[in-house]
Amino acid sequence: MSKGFSHCLQIFPTPDLHKTGAFYETLGFRAVYYLESSEPHVCLYRDAIEIVLTKSMNDTVIPNRVNHGYGYDAYFIAEEQRELEQEFMNLGIPIVRSLATTDYDNNEFVFEDVDGRWIAVGNKN
C-alpha cells in the first residue's frame, strides 16, 4: 500500500454558486449541487479534476495575483495542453497566457474563470 499522496481537490469559495457552476459546466465539467446541505456546495468533475465550490460570504473573489501580487489560483495537470487551449478558445474563455514553455520548464497556458481566478493548465516538458 502506498503511503504517498494520490490526488488533490481544489476548493473555490464563490459568492454565486450557480454562476460559477454554470461557467465550469461550459468547460465540460459535470456539476452536482448540494445546496440544501448545512454547508452549501457544488462538486465539479471533469476527467481527473475535481473542484468544490463553497458559498463565500464575500461579494467578490480576490484572485491570488491581486491579493498576493502574483500566483495562480489553481494548476491543472494535463497532457494535451494545445487541444485544451483550443477548446477553451472556441468556447470564448479568456486565455490570459498562451501556451508556452515556462522558466520552470512546464508547457502551460492560463485561462481566467468567471470569478477572475487564473488557472494554469500544464505539465513538465
N, C-alpha and C positions, 0 to 999 in steps of 0.2 A: 504494500500500500504506500502510495506517495505521500510525503509529508509536506510538500510544497503547495503553493497557491495554484489554482486552476483557472479561475475566471475573475472578472471584475464587473461589477454592476455600477452604472453611472446614475446618480441621483441629481435631478434638476428641479429645484424649487421654482415655481412659476405662479404669477398672480392669476392666470387664466388657464385652468387645466384643459378646457375644451379647445381653445385657440392653439395652444402648444401641441396638444394631442393631434389635432387636425393637420398641423404642419408636418409632423413626423409621419402621419399616415400618408401624406402626399409623397414622402420619400420611400414609401413601401413598407413602413413598419405596421405591424398589427397592434391595435390598441385594445386593451382590456381595462374598462373603467370600474373602479371601486369607490364610487362617490358617496355611498351610504355607510362606509366604514367609519370607525371612530377617528381615523386619520385618513381623510380622502386622498386617493392617489390614482394614478393611471400607470399601468405597465405597458411598455412598448417593446415589441420584439421584431427583429429582422436578422436573419442569419444567426450568428453567434453573439450579436449585440443585444443587450437589454438595458433599457433606460426606465427609471421610475420617476414620474413626475409627482411632486408633492405640492400641496397648496401653500403658497407663500403668503405671509401677512403683509409683505411689502407690495407696493403698486408697480414696481418695475424690477427687472433683473439687472444687477450690476455685473457685467462680464469681468473676468479676471484681468483683462488688459486695461480696463478702466479703473478697477478697484486697486490693482497692484502695480500698474504701469506696463505690464506685458503678460503674456501667457495665454494659452488656450483654455477652454472650459472643459474639453474632453479630447481624447485622442483615440480614434477608432483604427484598429489594425486591419488592413485589407491587402489582398494580393493584387487585385486588378484596379489600381487607382485610376488609371486613364479611363476605363469604362465607367466607373462610378462618377468621376468628374463630368464626363459627357452626359450621363443620365441626369445628374443634378442640373447641369446647364440647360438641357432640354426641358426640364421642369420649371426653369426660371429661378432656380435657387441662387442667391448671391454667392459667387465664388470670390473670396477676398484675397486669396493667394493661389495662383495657378500651379498646376503640377510642376514640381521642380525638385532637384536634389538639394537637401539642406546642408548646413555646415556640420551637422551630426550624422551625415550620410544616410538620411532617410529620403525616400522618394515619397512626396506628400503634396496634397492640396488642402486648402482650408475653405470651409463654407461658413456662412452666417445663418443661424436659425432665426426663427420668428421673434425670439426674445433678445436678440443681439449677441448671443453666445457665438464664439468662434470655435468650430470643431475641426480638428485636423484629421485627415484620413491618409494613412501612410503605412510604411513598412521599411525595414532595413534593406539597403541595396545588396 
